[in-house]
Each structure stands twice: as C-alpha cells, then as structure tokens.
Amino acid sequence: MASSDIERRVTLICPVCGGDQFESDEHDDAVPVTCAACGRKFSRDELTQANHERIEAEIHKMGEQALEDAAKDLRKLGFK
Ligand SMILES: [Zn+2]
C-alpha cells in the first residue's frame, strides 16, 4: 500500500477553515498542500498532525491486518 493510499482513505480537513479540498502534488510529498477554500498552505506533516484523530479512527475501522499495513505507511510519512 502506498502511503498516499492512507491519505485518500481519510478525509483530511483544513485545521483553519474545516475545508476538505486541497491542492497538492501527488508525486512530491515535499510540496506543501494548499487548502482550496482558504488558501492556507500546510506541510504534509502539519496536515497529518492536525488530522491525527481522524486518521486513528480510520485505522481502527480498517481492522487489525490493515492496521499493521497502515502503521507501516504512517511511519513512512514520519508519523510517530
Ligand atoms: Zn482552509
């Protein structure tokens, strides 16, 4: 599973305005994502941290085997 699959499974939400539409470069994780609603830029790290609880909840739903895969993917994202 590619790390971007996790991000697609979870609806990431802008911590500033609550928008869920972002512009990003799927091929380069170093490029900041931009909220389409308020225009605020976030690093992937910032957005992942801001959505920590949503990601945890989604992983819980995915079940134990998927959880192991997801945990590996999240570690690749720098999620500790
Ligand atoms: Zn926003």
PDB file of the backbone (N, CA, C, O) and the ligand in Angstrom, with CONECT records:
HET     ZN  A 101       1
ATOM      1  N   MET A   1       0.845  -1.195   0.000  1.00  0.00           N
ATOM      2  CA  MET A   1       0.000   0.000   0.000  1.00  0.00           C
ATOM      3  C   MET A   1       0.881   1.247   0.000  1.00  0.00           C
ATOM      4  O   MET A   1       1.767   1.385   0.843  1.00  0.00           O
ATOM      5  N   ALA A   2       0.645   2.120  -0.912  1.00  0.00           N
ATOM      6  CA  ALA A   2       1.416   3.354  -0.953  1.00  0.00           C
ATOM      7  C   ALA A   2       0.956   4.290   0.159  1.00  0.00           C
ATOM      8  O   ALA A   2      -0.207   4.258   0.562  1.00  0.00           O
ATOM      9  N   SER A   3       1.852   5.108   0.645  1.00  0.00           N
ATOM     10  CA  SER A   3       1.498   5.995   1.744  1.00  0.00           C
ATOM     11  C   SER A   3       0.352   6.923   1.364  1.00  0.00           C
ATOM     12  O   SER A   3      -0.440   7.318   2.221  1.00  0.00           O
ATOM     13  N   SER A   4       0.261   7.269   0.099  1.00  0.00           N
ATOM     14  CA  SER A   4      -0.795   8.182  -0.314  1.00  0.00           C
ATOM     15  C   SER A   4      -2.166   7.523  -0.206  1.00  0.00           C
ATOM     16  O   SER A   4      -3.179   8.220  -0.149  1.00  0.00           O
ATOM     17  N   ASP A   5      -2.216   6.187  -0.176  1.00  0.00           N
ATOM     18  CA  ASP A   5      -3.494   5.497  -0.015  1.00  0.00           C
ATOM     19  C   ASP A   5      -4.142   5.843   1.318  1.00  0.00           C
ATOM     20  O   ASP A   5      -5.359   6.002   1.409  1.00  0.00           O
ATOM     21  N   ILE A   6      -3.316   5.955   2.347  1.00  0.00           N
ATOM     22  CA  ILE A   6      -3.836   6.327   3.665  1.00  0.00           C
ATOM     23  C   ILE A   6      -4.482   7.699   3.602  1.00  0.00           C
ATOM     24  O   ILE A   6      -5.573   7.913   4.131  1.00  0.00           O
ATOM     25  N   GLU A   7      -3.804   8.613   2.955  1.00  0.00           N
ATOM     26  CA  GLU A   7      -4.354   9.962   2.885  1.00  0.00           C
ATOM     27  C   GLU A   7      -5.659   9.986   2.097  1.00  0.00           C
ATOM     28  O   GLU A   7      -6.549  10.787   2.382  1.00  0.00           O
ATOM     29  N   ARG A   8      -5.766   9.105   1.104  1.00  0.00           N
ATOM     30  CA  ARG A   8      -7.015   9.070   0.333  1.00  0.00           C
ATOM     31  C   ARG A   8      -8.144   8.455   1.136  1.00  0.00           C
ATOM     32  O   ARG A   8      -9.302   8.833   0.961  1.00  0.00           O
ATOM     33  N   ARG A   9      -7.828   7.517   2.011  1.00  0.00           N
ATOM     34  CA  ARG A   9      -8.858   6.873   2.822  1.00  0.00           C
ATOM     35  C   ARG A   9      -9.448   7.839   3.830  1.00  0.00           C
ATOM     36  O   ARG A   9     -10.643   7.802   4.121  1.00  0.00           O
ATOM     37  N   VAL A  10      -8.596   8.704   4.358  1.00  0.00           N
ATOM     38  CA  VAL A  10      -9.041   9.624   5.396  1.00  0.00           C
ATOM     39  C   VAL A  10      -9.329  10.971   4.759  1.00  0.00           C
ATOM     40  O   VAL A  10      -8.521  11.501   3.997  1.00  0.00           O
ATOM     41  N   THR A  11     -10.482  11.510   5.080  1.00  0.00           N
ATOM     42  CA  THR A  11     -10.788  12.849   4.614  1.00  0.00           C
ATOM     43  C   THR A  11     -10.048  13.839   5.508  1.00  0.00           C
ATOM     44  O   THR A  11     -10.450  14.096   6.643  1.00  0.00           O
ATOM     45  N   LEU A  12      -8.972  14.380   4.978  1.00  0.00           N
ATOM     46  CA  LEU A  12      -8.209  15.358   5.738  1.00  0.00           C
ATOM     47  C   LEU A  12      -8.944  16.685   5.711  1.00  0.00           C
ATOM     48  O   LEU A  12      -9.506  17.090   4.693  1.00  0.00           O
ATOM     49  N   ILE A  13      -8.926  17.342   6.841  1.00  0.00           N
ATOM     50  CA  ILE A  13      -9.681  18.583   6.971  1.00  0.00           C
ATOM     51  C   ILE A  13      -8.740  19.717   7.331  1.00  0.00           C
ATOM     52  O   ILE A  13      -7.849  19.558   8.165  1.00  0.00           O
ATOM     53  N   CYS A  14      -8.941  20.839   6.708  1.00  0.00           N
ATOM     54  CA  CYS A  14      -8.141  22.029   6.992  1.00  0.00           C
ATOM     55  C   CYS A  14      -8.385  22.474   8.426  1.00  0.00           C
ATOM     56  O   CYS A  14      -9.529  22.730   8.802  1.00  0.00           O
ATOM     57  N   PRO A  15      -7.315  22.574   9.248  1.00  0.00           N
ATOM     58  CA  PRO A  15      -7.490  22.986  10.640  1.00  0.00           C
ATOM     59  C   PRO A  15      -7.861  24.463  10.765  1.00  0.00           C
ATOM     60  O   PRO A  15      -8.263  24.904  11.842  1.00  0.00           O
ATOM     61  N   VAL A  16      -7.736  25.214   9.710  1.00  0.00           N
ATOM     62  CA  VAL A  16      -8.075  26.637   9.759  1.00  0.00           C
ATOM     63  C   VAL A  16      -9.560  26.858   9.464  1.00  0.00           C
ATOM     64  O   VAL A  16     -10.256  27.538  10.218  1.00  0.00           O
ATOM     65  N   CYS A  17     -10.043  26.270   8.348  1.00  0.00           N
ATOM     66  CA  CYS A  17     -11.412  26.573   7.916  1.00  0.00           C
ATOM     67  C   CYS A  17     -12.308  25.336   7.863  1.00  0.00           C
ATOM     68  O   CYS A  17     -13.514  25.466   7.651  1.00  0.00           O
ATOM     69  N   GLY A  18     -11.748  24.143   8.049  1.00  0.00           N
ATOM     70  CA  GLY A  18     -12.569  22.936   8.020  1.00  0.00           C
ATOM     71  C   GLY A  18     -12.840  22.422   6.616  1.00  0.00           C
ATOM     72  O   GLY A  18     -13.581  21.456   6.434  1.00  0.00           O
ATOM     73  N   GLY A  19     -12.241  23.066   5.627  1.00  0.00           N
ATOM     74  CA  GLY A  19     -12.428  22.610   4.240  1.00  0.00           C
ATOM     75  C   GLY A  19     -11.766  21.263   4.011  1.00  0.00           C
ATOM     76  O   GLY A  19     -10.802  20.913   4.692  1.00  0.00           O
ATOM     77  N   ASP A  20     -12.285  20.510   3.053  1.00  0.00           N
ATOM     78  CA  ASP A  20     -11.692  19.192   2.797  1.00  0.00           C
ATOM     79  C   ASP A  20     -11.160  19.058   1.373  1.00  0.00           C
ATOM     80  O   ASP A  20     -10.895  17.951   0.904  1.00  0.00           O
ATOM     81  N   GLN A  21     -11.009  20.164   0.705  1.00  0.00           N
ATOM     82  CA  GLN A  21     -10.440  20.132  -0.644  1.00  0.00           C
ATOM     83  C   GLN A  21      -9.054  20.775  -0.604  1.00  0.00           C
ATOM     84  O   GLN A  21      -8.878  21.897  -0.129  1.00  0.00           O
ATOM     85  N   PHE A  22      -8.085  20.031  -1.116  1.00  0.00           N
ATOM     86  CA  PHE A  22      -6.712  20.526  -1.101  1.00  0.00           C
ATOM     87  C   PHE A  22      -6.075  20.355  -2.466  1.00  0.00           C
ATOM     88  O   PHE A  22      -6.375  19.419  -3.207  1.00  0.00           O
ATOM     89  N   GLU A  23      -5.197  21.278  -2.773  1.00  0.00           N
ATOM     90  CA  GLU A  23      -4.398  21.135  -3.971  1.00  0.00           C
ATOM     91  C   GLU A  23      -3.020  20.671  -3.544  1.00  0.00           C
ATOM     92  O   GLU A  23      -2.410  21.248  -2.645  1.00  0.00           O
ATOM     93  N   SER A  24      -2.531  19.618  -4.198  1.00  0.00           N
ATOM     94  CA  SER A  24      -1.219  19.108  -3.826  1.00  0.00           C
ATOM     95  C   SER A  24      -0.596  18.403  -5.010  1.00  0.00           C
ATOM     96  O   SER A  24      -1.254  18.102  -6.006  1.00  0.00           O
ATOM     97  N   ASP A  25       0.682  18.150  -4.871  1.00  0.00           N
ATOM     98  CA  ASP A  25       1.397  17.389  -5.890  1.00  0.00           C
ATOM     99  C   ASP A  25       1.517  15.953  -5.399  1.00  0.00           C
ATOM    100  O   ASP A  25       2.291  15.674  -4.483  1.00  0.00           O
ATOM    101  N   GLU A  26       0.761  15.043  -5.997  1.00  0.00           N
ATOM    102  CA  GLU A  26       0.745  13.665  -5.516  1.00  0.00           C
ATOM    103  C   GLU A  26       2.075  12.969  -5.684  1.00  0.00           C
ATOM    104  O   GLU A  26       2.335  11.943  -5.055  1.00  0.00           O
ATOM    105  N   HIS A  27       2.916  13.527  -6.532  1.00  0.00           N
ATOM    106  CA  HIS A  27       4.176  12.851  -6.817  1.00  0.00           C
ATOM    107  C   HIS A  27       5.331  13.397  -5.990  1.00  0.00           C
ATOM    108  O   HIS A  27       6.449  12.889  -6.066  1.00  0.00           O
ATOM    109  N   ASP A  28       5.065  14.423  -5.207  1.00  0.00           N
ATOM    110  CA  ASP A  28       6.144  15.005  -4.423  1.00  0.00           C
ATOM    111  C   ASP A  28       5.621  15.409  -3.047  1.00  0.00           C
ATOM    112  O   ASP A  28       4.971  16.443  -2.890  1.00  0.00           O
ATOM    113  N   ASP A  29       5.923  14.563  -2.044  1.00  0.00           N
ATOM    114  CA  ASP A  29       5.441  14.818  -0.693  1.00  0.00           C
ATOM    115  C   ASP A  29       6.057  16.051  -0.052  1.00  0.00           C
ATOM    116  O   ASP A  29       5.562  16.538   0.965  1.00  0.00           O
ATOM    117  N   ALA A  30       7.125  16.555  -0.637  1.00  0.00           N
ATOM    118  CA  ALA A  30       7.774  17.731  -0.061  1.00  0.00           C
ATOM    119  C   ALA A  30       7.040  19.021  -0.418  1.00  0.00           C
ATOM    120  O   ALA A  30       7.268  20.066   0.191  1.00  0.00           O
ATOM    121  N   VAL A  31       6.169  18.935  -1.400  1.00  0.00           N
ATOM    122  CA  VAL A  31       5.423  20.115  -1.820  1.00  0.00           C
ATOM    123  C   VAL A  31       4.273  20.345  -0.848  1.00  0.00           C
ATOM    124  O   VAL A  31       3.502  19.425  -0.576  1.00  0.00           O
ATOM    125  N   PRO A  32       4.147  21.566  -0.318  1.00  0.00           N
ATOM    126  CA  PRO A  32       3.042  21.831   0.607  1.00  0.00           C
ATOM    127  C   PRO A  32       1.700  21.653  -0.088  1.00  0.00           C
ATOM    128  O   PRO A  32       1.578  21.856  -1.296  1.00  0.00           O
ATOM    129  N   VAL A  33       0.694  21.270   0.698  1.00  0.00           N
ATOM    130  CA  VAL A  33      -0.660  21.201   0.163  1.00  0.00           C
ATOM    131  C   VAL A  33      -1.343  22.536   0.463  1.00  0.00           C
ATOM    132  O   VAL A  33      -1.099  23.152   1.500  1.00  0.00           O
ATOM    133  N   THR A  34      -2.185  22.962  -0.442  1.00  0.00           N
ATOM    134  CA  THR A  34      -2.871  24.239  -0.286  1.00  0.00           C
ATOM    135  C   THR A  34      -4.363  23.981  -0.132  1.00  0.00           C
ATOM    136  O   THR A  34      -4.964  23.269  -0.937  1.00  0.00           O
ATOM    137  N   CYS A  35      -4.959  24.566   0.910  1.00  0.00           N
ATOM    138  CA  CYS A  35      -6.400  24.452   1.104  1.00  0.00           C
ATOM    139  C   CYS A  35      -7.099  25.231  -0.004  1.00  0.00           C
ATOM    140  O   CYS A  35      -6.824  26.411  -0.224  1.00  0.00           O
ATOM    141  N   ALA A  36      -8.012  24.545  -0.698  1.00  0.00           N
ATOM    142  CA  ALA A  36      -8.696  25.188  -1.814  1.00  0.00           C
ATOM    143  C   ALA A  36      -9.674  26.248  -1.325  1.00  0.00           C
ATOM    144  O   ALA A  36     -10.034  27.161  -2.069  1.00  0.00           O
ATOM    145  N   ALA A  37     -10.102  26.125  -0.071  1.00  0.00           N
ATOM    146  CA  ALA A  37     -11.103  27.058   0.452  1.00  0.00           C
ATOM    147  C   ALA A  37     -10.476  28.345   0.981  1.00  0.00           C
ATOM    148  O   ALA A  37     -10.931  29.437   0.640  1.00  0.00           O
ATOM    149  N   CYS A  38      -9.431  28.231   1.815  1.00  0.00           N
ATOM    150  CA  CYS A  38      -8.880  29.436   2.446  1.00  0.00           C
ATOM    151  C   CYS A  38      -7.500  29.790   1.918  1.00  0.00           C
ATOM    152  O   CYS A  38      -6.984  30.870   2.205  1.00  0.00           O
ATOM    153  N   GLY A  39      -6.895  28.887   1.145  1.00  0.00           N
ATOM    154  CA  GLY A  39      -5.609  29.195   0.533  1.00  0.00           C
ATOM    155  C   GLY A  39      -4.425  29.020   1.444  1.00  0.00           C
ATOM    156  O   GLY A  39      -3.292  29.299   1.052  1.00  0.00           O
ATOM    157  N   ARG A  40      -4.668  28.558   2.667  1.00  0.00           N
ATOM    158  CA  ARG A  40      -3.578  28.334   3.606  1.00  0.00           C
ATOM    159  C   ARG A  40      -2.741  27.145   3.148  1.00  0.00           C
ATOM    160  O   ARG A  40      -3.279  26.124   2.717  1.00  0.00           O
ATOM    161  N   LYS A  41      -1.420  27.286   3.245  1.00  0.00           N
ATOM    162  CA  LYS A  41      -0.530  26.192   2.860  1.00  0.00           C
ATOM    163  C   LYS A  41      -0.116  25.405   4.101  1.00  0.00           C
ATOM    164  O   LYS A  41       0.136  25.975   5.163  1.00  0.00           O
ATOM    165  N   PHE A  42      -0.052  24.105   3.946  1.00  0.00           N
ATOM    166  CA  PHE A  42       0.381  23.236   5.036  1.00  0.00           C
ATOM    167  C   PHE A  42       1.405  22.257   4.509  1.00  0.00           C
ATOM    168  O   PHE A  42       1.319  21.809   3.366  1.00  0.00           O
ATOM    169  N   SER A  43       2.390  21.922   5.359  1.00  0.00           N
ATOM    170  CA  SER A  43       3.231  20.788   5.010  1.00  0.00           C
ATOM    171  C   SER A  43       2.409  19.531   5.243  1.00  0.00           C
ATOM    172  O   SER A  43       1.425  19.561   5.982  1.00  0.00           O
ATOM    173  N   ARG A  44       2.801  18.434   4.621  1.00  0.00           N
ATOM    174  CA  ARG A  44       2.074  17.164   4.836  1.00  0.00           C
ATOM    175  C   ARG A  44       2.075  16.810   6.318  1.00  0.00           C
ATOM    176  O   ARG A  44       1.083  16.305   6.845  1.00  0.00           O
ATOM    177  N   ASP A  45       3.185  17.076   6.980  1.00  0.00           N
ATOM    178  CA  ASP A  45       3.297  16.801   8.408  1.00  0.00           C
ATOM    179  C   ASP A  45       2.249  17.563   9.196  1.00  0.00           C
ATOM    180  O   ASP A  45       1.559  16.995  10.041  1.00  0.00           O
ATOM    181  N   GLU A  46       2.134  18.853   8.914  1.00  0.00           N
ATOM    182  CA  GLU A  46       1.176  19.683   9.645  1.00  0.00           C
ATOM    183  C   GLU A  46      -0.241  19.165   9.457  1.00  0.00           C
ATOM    184  O   GLU A  46      -1.019  19.086  10.407  1.00  0.00           O
ATOM    185  N   LEU A  47      -0.563  18.816   8.223  1.00  0.00           N
ATOM    186  CA  LEU A  47      -1.911  18.348   7.922  1.00  0.00           C
ATOM    187  C   LEU A  47      -2.169  16.997   8.590  1.00  0.00           C
ATOM    188  O   LEU A  47      -3.259  16.751   9.109  1.00  0.00           O
ATOM    189  N   THR A  48      -1.164  16.130   8.574  1.00  0.00           N
ATOM    190  CA  THR A  48      -1.314  14.815   9.213  1.00  0.00           C
ATOM    191  C   THR A  48      -1.496  14.974  10.713  1.00  0.00           C
ATOM    192  O   THR A  48      -2.346  14.312  11.309  1.00  0.00           O
ATOM    193  N   GLN A  49      -0.708  15.845  11.328  1.00  0.00           N
ATOM    194  CA  GLN A  49      -0.832  16.084  12.774  1.00  0.00           C
ATOM    195  C   GLN A  49      -2.203  16.653  13.102  1.00  0.00           C
ATOM    196  O   GLN A  49      -2.826  16.258  14.087  1.00  0.00           O
ATOM    197  N   ALA A  50      -2.665  17.570  12.286  1.00  0.00           N
ATOM    198  CA  ALA A  50      -3.946  18.225  12.536  1.00  0.00           C
ATOM    199  C   ALA A  50      -5.102  17.237  12.419  1.00  0.00           C
ATOM    200  O   ALA A  50      -6.164  17.439  13.008  1.00  0.00           O
ATOM    201  N   ASN A  51      -4.887  16.169  11.657  1.00  0.00           N
ATOM    202  CA  ASN A  51      -5.942  15.185  11.436  1.00  0.00           C
ATOM    203  C   ASN A  51      -5.670  13.868  12.154  1.00  0.00           C
ATOM    204  O   ASN A  51      -6.241  12.828  11.825  1.00  0.00           O
ATOM    205  N   HIS A  52      -4.788  13.939  13.137  1.00  0.00           N
ATOM    206  CA  HIS A  52      -4.366  12.756  13.879  1.00  0.00           C
ATOM    207  C   HIS A  52      -5.552  11.885  14.315  1.00  0.00           C
ATOM    208  O   HIS A  52      -5.563  10.680  14.063  1.00  0.00           O
ATOM    209  N   GLU A  53      -6.538  12.488  14.960  1.00  0.00           N
ATOM    210  CA  GLU A  53      -7.653  11.708  15.499  1.00  0.00           C
ATOM    211  C   GLU A  53      -8.481  11.071  14.394  1.00  0.00           C
ATOM    212  O   GLU A  53      -8.965   9.949  14.538  1.00  0.00           O
ATOM    213  N   ARG A  54      -8.639  11.790  13.294  1.00  0.00           N
ATOM    214  CA  ARG A  54      -9.407  11.243  12.171  1.00  0.00           C
ATOM    215  C   ARG A  54      -8.674  10.050  11.569  1.00  0.00           C
ATOM    216  O   ARG A  54      -9.294   9.054  11.198  1.00  0.00           O
ATOM    217  N   ILE A  55      -7.351  10.159  11.475  1.00  0.00           N
ATOM    218  CA  ILE A  55      -6.555   9.072  10.910  1.00  0.00           C
ATOM    219  C   ILE A  55      -6.596   7.860  11.828  1.00  0.00           C
ATOM    220  O   ILE A  55      -6.748   6.728  11.366  1.00  0.00           O
ATOM    221  N   GLU A  56      -6.460   8.101  13.136  1.00  0.00           N
ATOM    222  CA  GLU A  56      -6.531   6.995  14.097  1.00  0.00           C
ATOM    223  C   GLU A  56      -7.867   6.286  14.005  1.00  0.00           C
ATOM    224  O   GLU A  56      -7.920   5.057  14.022  1.00  0.00           O
ATOM    225  N   ALA A  57      -8.939   7.039  13.909  1.00  0.00           N
ATOM    226  CA  ALA A  57     -10.275   6.460  13.833  1.00  0.00           C
ATOM    227  C   ALA A  57     -10.427   5.632  12.570  1.00  0.00           C
ATOM    228  O   ALA A  57     -11.040   4.564  12.585  1.00  0.00           O
ATOM    229  N   GLU A  58      -9.870   6.124  11.488  1.00  0.00           N
ATOM    230  CA  GLU A  58      -9.974   5.407  10.219  1.00  0.00           C
ATOM    231  C   GLU A  58      -9.182   4.108  10.278  1.00  0.00           C
ATOM    232  O   GLU A  58      -9.637   3.075   9.787  1.00  0.00           O
ATOM    233  N   ILE A  59      -8.004   4.159  10.875  1.00  0.00           N
ATOM    234  CA  ILE A  59      -7.187   2.955  11.024  1.00  0.00           C
ATOM    235  C   ILE A  59      -7.944   1.920  11.856  1.00  0.00           C
ATOM    236  O   ILE A  59      -7.933   0.731  11.538  1.00  0.00           O
ATOM    237  N   HIS A  60      -8.593   2.374  12.911  1.00  0.00           N
ATOM    238  CA  HIS A  60      -9.364   1.481  13.769  1.00  0.00           C
ATOM    239  C   HIS A  60     -10.418   0.742  12.955  1.00  0.00           C
ATOM    240  O   HIS A  60     -10.632  -0.456  13.138  1.00  0.00           O
ATOM    241  N   LYS A  61     -11.064   1.461  12.064  1.00  0.00           N
ATOM    242  CA  LYS A  61     -12.114   0.871  11.236  1.00  0.00           C
ATOM    243  C   LYS A  61     -11.552  -0.157  10.253  1.00  0.00           C
ATOM    244  O   LYS A  61     -12.239  -1.100   9.861  1.00  0.00           O
ATOM    245  N   MET A  62     -10.312   0.039   9.870  1.00  0.00           N
ATOM    246  CA  MET A  62      -9.732  -0.807   8.827  1.00  0.00           C
ATOM    247  C   MET A  62      -9.407  -2.209   9.332  1.00  0.00           C
ATOM    248  O   MET A  62      -9.150  -3.112   8.536  1.00  0.00           O
ATOM    249  N   GLY A  63      -9.418  -2.394  10.645  1.00  0.00           N
ATOM    250  CA  GLY A  63      -9.160  -3.723  11.185  1.00  0.00           C
ATOM    251  C   GLY A  63      -7.689  -3.990  11.424  1.00  0.00           C
ATOM    252  O   GLY A  63      -6.830  -3.194  11.045  1.00  0.00           O
ATOM    253  N   GLU A  64      -7.405  -5.124  12.058  1.00  0.00           N
ATOM    254  CA  GLU A  64      -6.061  -5.332  12.581  1.00  0.00           C
ATOM    255  C   GLU A  64      -5.007  -5.539  11.500  1.00  0.00           C
ATOM    256  O   GLU A  64      -3.924  -4.958  11.577  1.00  0.00           O
ATOM    257  N   GLN A  65      -5.305  -6.353  10.500  1.00  0.00           N
ATOM    258  CA  GLN A  65      -4.312  -6.579   9.456  1.00  0.00           C
ATOM    259  C   GLN A  65      -4.021  -5.279   8.728  1.00  0.00           C
ATOM    260  O   GLN A  65      -2.867  -4.921   8.493  1.00  0.00           O
ATOM    261  N   ALA A  66      -5.084  -4.589   8.379  1.00  0.00           N
ATOM    262  CA  ALA A  66      -4.915  -3.319   7.695  1.00  0.00           C
ATOM    263  C   ALA A  66      -4.195  -2.334   8.602  1.00  0.00           C
ATOM    264  O   ALA A  66      -3.434  -1.489   8.131  1.00  0.00           O
ATOM    265  N   LEU A  67      -4.434  -2.442   9.894  1.00  0.00           N
ATOM    266  CA  LEU A  67      -3.778  -1.542  10.843  1.00  0.00           C
ATOM    267  C   LEU A  67      -2.267  -1.704  10.778  1.00  0.00           C
ATOM    268  O   LEU A  67      -1.527  -0.721  10.825  1.00  0.00           O
ATOM    269  N   GLU A  68      -1.818  -2.934  10.670  1.00  0.00           N
ATOM    270  CA  GLU A  68      -0.378  -3.133  10.585  1.00  0.00           C
ATOM    271  C   GLU A  68       0.194  -2.484   9.325  1.00  0.00           C
ATOM    272  O   GLU A  68       1.239  -1.835   9.359  1.00  0.00           O
ATOM    273  N   ASP A  69      -0.514  -2.676   8.221  1.00  0.00           N
ATOM    274  CA  ASP A  69      -0.062  -2.055   6.975  1.00  0.00           C
ATOM    275  C   ASP A  69      -0.076  -0.540   7.099  1.00  0.00           C
ATOM    276  O   ASP A  69       0.846   0.147   6.661  1.00  0.00           O
ATOM    277  N   ALA A  70      -1.138  -0.041   7.703  1.00  0.00           N
ATOM    278  CA  ALA A  70      -1.285   1.400   7.827  1.00  0.00           C
ATOM    279  C   ALA A  70      -0.207   1.985   8.732  1.00  0.00           C
ATOM    280  O   ALA A  70       0.336   3.057   8.466  1.00  0.00           O
ATOM    281  N   ALA A  71       0.089   1.263   9.801  1.00  0.00           N
ATOM    282  CA  ALA A  71       1.110   1.748  10.715  1.00  0.00           C
ATOM    283  C   ALA A  71       2.441   1.868   9.997  1.00  0.00           C
ATOM    284  O   ALA A  71       3.185   2.826  10.206  1.00  0.00           O
ATOM    285  N   LYS A  72       2.739   0.894   9.153  1.00  0.00           N
ATOM    286  CA  LYS A  72       3.986   0.974   8.371  1.00  0.00           C
ATOM    287  C   LYS A  72       3.960   2.199   7.468  1.00  0.00           C
ATOM    288  O   LYS A  72       4.940   2.934   7.352  1.00  0.00           O
ATOM    289  N   ASP A  73       2.811   2.395   6.834  1.00  0.00           N
ATOM    290  CA  ASP A  73       2.701   3.549   5.924  1.00  0.00           C
ATOM    291  C   ASP A  73       2.809   4.862   6.677  1.00  0.00           C
ATOM    292  O   ASP A  73       3.438   5.809   6.204  1.00  0.00           O
ATOM    293  N   LEU A  74       2.195   4.915   7.845  1.00  0.00           N
ATOM    294  CA  LEU A  74       2.248   6.153   8.612  1.00  0.00           C
ATOM    295  C   LEU A  74       3.661   6.435   9.100  1.00  0.00           C
ATOM    296  O   LEU A  74       4.081   7.589   9.181  1.00  0.00           O
ATOM    297  N   ARG A  75       4.386   5.381   9.420  1.00  0.00           N
ATOM    298  CA  ARG A  75       5.774   5.598   9.823  1.00  0.00           C
ATOM    299  C   ARG A  75       6.574   6.167   8.650  1.00  0.00           C
ATOM    300  O   ARG A  75       7.452   7.011   8.829  1.00  0.00           O
ATOM    301  N   LYS A  76       6.253   5.692   7.454  1.00  0.00           N
ATOM    302  CA  LYS A  76       6.932   6.231   6.270  1.00  0.00           C
ATOM    303  C   LYS A  76       6.632   7.707   6.099  1.00  0.00           C
ATOM    304  O   LYS A  76       7.447   8.466   5.575  1.00  0.00           O
ATOM    305  N   LEU A  77       5.439   8.107   6.554  1.00  0.00           N
ATOM    306  CA  LEU A  77       5.065   9.520   6.463  1.00  0.00           C
ATOM    307  C   LEU A  77       5.702  10.350   7.566  1.00  0.00           C
ATOM    308  O   LEU A  77       5.562  11.573   7.590  1.00  0.00           O
ATOM    309  N   GLY A  78       6.409   9.679   8.487  1.00  0.00           N
ATOM    310  CA  GLY A  78       7.009  10.386   9.587  1.00  0.00           C
ATOM    311  C   GLY A  78       6.062  10.531  10.764  1.00  0.00           C
ATOM    312  O   GLY A  78       6.281  11.357  11.650  1.00  0.00           O
ATOM    313  N   PHE A  79       5.009   9.725  10.770  1.00  0.00           N
ATOM    314  CA  PHE A  79       4.006   9.756  11.831  1.00  0.00           C
ATOM    315  C   PHE A  79       4.491   8.901  12.988  1.00  0.00           C
ATOM    316  O   PHE A  79       4.734   7.707  12.812  1.00  0.00           O
ATOM    317  N   LYS A  80       4.637   9.494  14.177  1.00  0.00           N
ATOM    318  CA  LYS A  80       5.172   8.740  15.304  1.00  0.00           C
ATOM    319  C   LYS A  80       4.159   8.604  16.429  1.00  0.00           C
ATOM    320  O   LYS A  80       4.455   7.993  17.456  1.00  0.00           O
TER     321      LYS A  80
HETATM  322 ZN    ZN A 101      -8.740  26.097   4.787  1.00  0.00          ZN2+
END
